[in-house]
Amino acid sequence: MGMDRPSYTLLEQGKVSPRLDTLLRISDALGVPLAELVRE
């Protein structure tokens, strides 16, 4: 299941917080560990 463009836009703008399953899909698509996406 994909994610639509408006949802990505809201995430990028910081207007919504992603769910864990969304973060996992993004990290998988980018080929990076989840910890890399959520570290400060």
PDB file of N, CA, C and O in Angstrom:
ATOM      1  N   MET A   1       0.842  -1.171   0.000  1.00  0.00           N
ATOM      2  CA  MET A   1       0.000   0.000   0.000  1.00  0.00           C
ATOM      3  C   MET A   1       0.892   1.240   0.000  1.00  0.00           C
ATOM      4  O   MET A   1       1.814   1.351   0.808  1.00  0.00           O
ATOM      5  N   GLY A   2       0.613   2.153  -0.897  1.00  0.00           N
ATOM      6  CA  GLY A   2       1.414   3.357  -1.015  1.00  0.00           C
ATOM      7  C   GLY A   2       0.857   4.503  -0.194  1.00  0.00           C
ATOM      8  O   GLY A   2      -0.160   4.391   0.490  1.00  0.00           O
ATOM      9  N   MET A   3       1.560   5.589  -0.295  1.00  0.00           N
ATOM     10  CA  MET A   3       1.153   6.788   0.422  1.00  0.00           C
ATOM     11  C   MET A   3       0.928   7.889  -0.606  1.00  0.00           C
ATOM     12  O   MET A   3       1.730   8.055  -1.525  1.00  0.00           O
ATOM     13  N   ASP A   4      -0.149   8.637  -0.456  1.00  0.00           N
ATOM     14  CA  ASP A   4      -0.426   9.668  -1.442  1.00  0.00           C
ATOM     15  C   ASP A   4       0.419  10.926  -1.208  1.00  0.00           C
ATOM     16  O   ASP A   4       0.919  11.164  -0.109  1.00  0.00           O
ATOM     17  N   ARG A   5       0.559  11.701  -2.248  1.00  0.00           N
ATOM     18  CA  ARG A   5       1.409  12.905  -2.204  1.00  0.00           C
ATOM     19  C   ARG A   5       1.001  13.889  -1.104  1.00  0.00           C
ATOM     20  O   ARG A   5       1.875  14.409  -0.411  1.00  0.00           O
ATOM     21  N   PRO A   6      -0.295  14.161  -0.922  1.00  0.00           N
ATOM     22  CA  PRO A   6      -0.653  15.103   0.155  1.00  0.00           C
ATOM     23  C   PRO A   6      -0.205  14.621   1.537  1.00  0.00           C
ATOM     24  O   PRO A   6       0.165  15.435   2.383  1.00  0.00           O
ATOM     25  N   SER A   7      -0.236  13.325   1.768  1.00  0.00           N
ATOM     26  CA  SER A   7       0.212  12.799   3.061  1.00  0.00           C
ATOM     27  C   SER A   7       1.705  13.023   3.248  1.00  0.00           C
ATOM     28  O   SER A   7       2.146  13.420   4.327  1.00  0.00           O
ATOM     29  N   TYR A   8       2.493  12.769   2.190  1.00  0.00           N
ATOM     30  CA  TYR A   8       3.932  13.038   2.264  1.00  0.00           C
ATOM     31  C   TYR A   8       4.194  14.514   2.535  1.00  0.00           C
ATOM     32  O   TYR A   8       5.069  14.858   3.330  1.00  0.00           O
ATOM     33  N   THR A   9       3.443  15.377   1.880  1.00  0.00           N
ATOM     34  CA  THR A   9       3.621  16.814   2.053  1.00  0.00           C
ATOM     35  C   THR A   9       3.380  17.213   3.507  1.00  0.00           C
ATOM     36  O   THR A   9       4.153  17.981   4.081  1.00  0.00           O
ATOM     37  N   LEU A  10       2.310  16.693   4.098  1.00  0.00           N
ATOM     38  CA  LEU A  10       2.008  17.017   5.497  1.00  0.00           C
ATOM     39  C   LEU A  10       3.112  16.528   6.425  1.00  0.00           C
ATOM     40  O   LEU A  10       3.463  17.215   7.385  1.00  0.00           O
ATOM     41  N   LEU A  11       3.662  15.346   6.149  1.00  0.00           N
ATOM     42  CA  LEU A  11       4.776  14.831   6.949  1.00  0.00           C
ATOM     43  C   LEU A  11       5.998  15.719   6.818  1.00  0.00           C
ATOM     44  O   LEU A  11       6.628  16.070   7.816  1.00  0.00           O
ATOM     45  N   GLU A  12       6.333  16.082   5.593  1.00  0.00           N
ATOM     46  CA  GLU A  12       7.512  16.914   5.348  1.00  0.00           C
ATOM     47  C   GLU A  12       7.392  18.281   6.004  1.00  0.00           C
ATOM     48  O   GLU A  12       8.388  18.847   6.454  1.00  0.00           O
ATOM     49  N   GLN A  13       6.185  18.808   6.061  1.00  0.00           N
ATOM     50  CA  GLN A  13       5.962  20.125   6.655  1.00  0.00           C
ATOM     51  C   GLN A  13       5.832  20.062   8.173  1.00  0.00           C
ATOM     52  O   GLN A  13       5.730  21.098   8.831  1.00  0.00           O
ATOM     53  N   GLY A  14       5.836  18.861   8.729  1.00  0.00           N
ATOM     54  CA  GLY A  14       5.724  18.711  10.177  1.00  0.00           C
ATOM     55  C   GLY A  14       4.331  18.964  10.714  1.00  0.00           C
ATOM     56  O   GLY A  14       4.164  19.235  11.903  1.00  0.00           O
ATOM     57  N   LYS A  15       3.330  18.880   9.852  1.00  0.00           N
ATOM     58  CA  LYS A  15       1.955  19.137  10.270  1.00  0.00           C
ATOM     59  C   LYS A  15       1.281  17.908  10.858  1.00  0.00           C
ATOM     60  O   LYS A  15       0.280  18.027  11.565  1.00  0.00           O
ATOM     61  N   VAL A  16       1.817  16.736  10.573  1.00  0.00           N
ATOM     62  CA  VAL A  16       1.318  15.488  11.147  1.00  0.00           C
ATOM     63  C   VAL A  16       2.511  14.640  11.572  1.00  0.00           C
ATOM     64  O   VAL A  16       3.615  14.792  11.049  1.00  0.00           O
ATOM     65  N   SER A  17       2.276  13.758  12.516  1.00  0.00           N
ATOM     66  CA  SER A  17       3.312  12.819  12.951  1.00  0.00           C
ATOM     67  C   SER A  17       3.039  11.473  12.304  1.00  0.00           C
ATOM     68  O   SER A  17       1.895  11.021  12.268  1.00  0.00           O
ATOM     69  N   PRO A  18       4.084  10.829  11.792  1.00  0.00           N
ATOM     70  CA  PRO A  18       3.886   9.540  11.138  1.00  0.00           C
ATOM     71  C   PRO A  18       3.650   8.421  12.147  1.00  0.00           C
ATOM     72  O   PRO A  18       4.150   8.458  13.272  1.00  0.00           O
ATOM     73  N   ARG A  19       2.886   7.438  11.723  1.00  0.00           N
ATOM     74  CA  ARG A  19       2.695   6.236  12.527  1.00  0.00           C
ATOM     75  C   ARG A  19       3.919   5.352  12.346  1.00  0.00           C
ATOM     76  O   ARG A  19       4.684   5.526  11.397  1.00  0.00           O
ATOM     77  N   LEU A  20       4.100   4.411  13.249  1.00  0.00           N
ATOM     78  CA  LEU A  20       5.251   3.523  13.205  1.00  0.00           C
ATOM     79  C   LEU A  20       5.311   2.759  11.889  1.00  0.00           C
ATOM     80  O   LEU A  20       6.387   2.632  11.305  1.00  0.00           O
ATOM     81  N   ASP A  21       4.182   2.247  11.410  1.00  0.00           N
ATOM     82  CA  ASP A  21       4.202   1.485  10.159  1.00  0.00           C
ATOM     83  C   ASP A  21       4.622   2.365   8.978  1.00  0.00           C
ATOM     84  O   ASP A  21       5.258   1.887   8.038  1.00  0.00           O
ATOM     85  N   THR A  22       4.265   3.644   9.031  1.00  0.00           N
ATOM     86  CA  THR A  22       4.685   4.572   7.980  1.00  0.00           C
ATOM     87  C   THR A  22       6.184   4.787   8.027  1.00  0.00           C
ATOM     88  O   THR A  22       6.846   4.781   6.989  1.00  0.00           O
ATOM     89  N   LEU A  23       6.729   4.979   9.226  1.00  0.00           N
ATOM     90  CA  LEU A  23       8.174   5.141   9.376  1.00  0.00           C
ATOM     91  C   LEU A  23       8.925   3.908   8.879  1.00  0.00           C
ATOM     92  O   LEU A  23       9.972   4.026   8.242  1.00  0.00           O
ATOM     93  N   LEU A  24       8.392   2.744   9.170  1.00  0.00           N
ATOM     94  CA  LEU A  24       9.028   1.503   8.711  1.00  0.00           C
ATOM     95  C   LEU A  24       9.034   1.419   7.190  1.00  0.00           C
ATOM     96  O   LEU A  24      10.030   1.005   6.598  1.00  0.00           O
ATOM     97  N   ARG A  25       7.945   1.802   6.561  1.00  0.00           N
ATOM     98  CA  ARG A  25       7.885   1.767   5.095  1.00  0.00           C
ATOM     99  C   ARG A  25       8.843   2.772   4.477  1.00  0.00           C
ATOM    100  O   ARG A  25       9.490   2.479   3.472  1.00  0.00           O
ATOM    101  N   ILE A  26       8.936   3.953   5.072  1.00  0.00           N
ATOM    102  CA  ILE A  26       9.851   4.969   4.556  1.00  0.00           C
ATOM    103  C   ILE A  26      11.294   4.512   4.711  1.00  0.00           C
ATOM    104  O   ILE A  26      12.089   4.651   3.781  1.00  0.00           O
ATOM    105  N   SER A  27      11.643   3.970   5.874  1.00  0.00           N
ATOM    106  CA  SER A  27      13.016   3.511   6.079  1.00  0.00           C
ATOM    107  C   SER A  27      13.359   2.381   5.129  1.00  0.00           C
ATOM    108  O   SER A  27      14.481   2.307   4.627  1.00  0.00           O
ATOM    109  N   ASP A  28      12.409   1.504   4.879  1.00  0.00           N
ATOM    110  CA  ASP A  28      12.633   0.405   3.928  1.00  0.00           C
ATOM    111  C   ASP A  28      12.836   0.952   2.519  1.00  0.00           C
ATOM    112  O   ASP A  28      13.733   0.507   1.802  1.00  0.00           O
ATOM    113  N   ALA A  29      12.013   1.909   2.123  1.00  0.00           N
ATOM    114  CA  ALA A  29      12.121   2.485   0.775  1.00  0.00           C
ATOM    115  C   ALA A  29      13.452   3.212   0.582  1.00  0.00           C
ATOM    116  O   ALA A  29      14.022   3.192  -0.509  1.00  0.00           O
ATOM    117  N   LEU A  30      13.943   3.851   1.642  1.00  0.00           N
ATOM    118  CA  LEU A  30      15.211   4.571   1.561  1.00  0.00           C
ATOM    119  C   LEU A  30      16.418   3.664   1.764  1.00  0.00           C
ATOM    120  O   LEU A  30      17.548   4.041   1.453  1.00  0.00           O
ATOM    121  N   GLY A  31      16.171   2.466   2.286  1.00  0.00           N
ATOM    122  CA  GLY A  31      17.265   1.534   2.541  1.00  0.00           C
ATOM    123  C   GLY A  31      18.129   1.926   3.725  1.00  0.00           C
ATOM    124  O   GLY A  31      19.329   1.654   3.753  1.00  0.00           O
ATOM    125  N   VAL A  32      17.494   2.579   4.716  1.00  0.00           N
ATOM    126  CA  VAL A  32      18.224   2.959   5.922  1.00  0.00           C
ATOM    127  C   VAL A  32      17.505   2.380   7.139  1.00  0.00           C
ATOM    128  O   VAL A  32      16.295   2.160   7.098  1.00  0.00           O
ATOM    129  N   PRO A  33      18.246   2.134   8.220  1.00  0.00           N
ATOM    130  CA  PRO A  33      17.597   1.639   9.437  1.00  0.00           C
ATOM    131  C   PRO A  33      16.619   2.666  10.005  1.00  0.00           C
ATOM    132  O   PRO A  33      16.813   3.873   9.858  1.00  0.00           O
ATOM    133  N   LEU A  34      15.586   2.178  10.645  1.00  0.00           N
ATOM    134  CA  LEU A  34      14.592   3.060  11.246  1.00  0.00           C
ATOM    135  C   LEU A  34      15.248   4.039  12.220  1.00  0.00           C
ATOM    136  O   LEU A  34      14.845   5.200  12.290  1.00  0.00           O
ATOM    137  N   ALA A  35      16.230   3.596  12.953  1.00  0.00           N
ATOM    138  CA  ALA A  35      16.908   4.462  13.925  1.00  0.00           C
ATOM    139  C   ALA A  35      17.511   5.708  13.259  1.00  0.00           C
ATOM    140  O   ALA A  35      17.602   6.761  13.890  1.00  0.00           O
ATOM    141  N   GLU A  36      17.918   5.594  12.006  1.00  0.00           N
ATOM    142  CA  GLU A  36      18.464   6.741  11.301  1.00  0.00           C
ATOM    143  C   GLU A  36      17.395   7.809  11.040  1.00  0.00           C
ATOM    144  O   GLU A  36      17.701   9.001  10.997  1.00  0.00           O
ATOM    145  N   LEU A  37      16.159   7.383  10.869  1.00  0.00           N
ATOM    146  CA  LEU A  37      15.085   8.345  10.614  1.00  0.00           C
ATOM    147  C   LEU A  37      14.637   9.063  11.871  1.00  0.00           C
ATOM    148  O   LEU A  37      14.194  10.209  11.799  1.00  0.00           O
ATOM    149  N   VAL A  38      14.741   8.418  13.016  1.00  0.00           N
ATOM    150  CA  VAL A  38      14.172   8.988  14.226  1.00  0.00           C
ATOM    151  C   VAL A  38      15.208   9.570  15.179  1.00  0.00           C
ATOM    152  O   VAL A  38      14.852  10.077  16.243  1.00  0.00           O
ATOM    153  N   ARG A  39      16.464   9.506  14.819  1.00  0.00           N
ATOM    154  CA  ARG A  39      17.464  10.080  15.727  1.00  0.00           C
ATOM    155  C   ARG A  39      17.460  11.597  15.622  1.00  0.00           C
ATOM    156  O   ARG A  39      17.023  12.168  14.623  1.00  0.00           O
ATOM    157  N   GLU A  40      17.947  12.226  16.658  1.00  0.00           N
ATOM    158  CA  GLU A  40      18.000  13.696  16.660  1.00  0.00           C
ATOM    159  C   GLU A  40      19.354  14.175  16.231  1.00  0.00           C
ATOM    160  O   GLU A  40      19.591  15.381  16.170  1.00  0.00           O
TER     161      GLU A  40
END
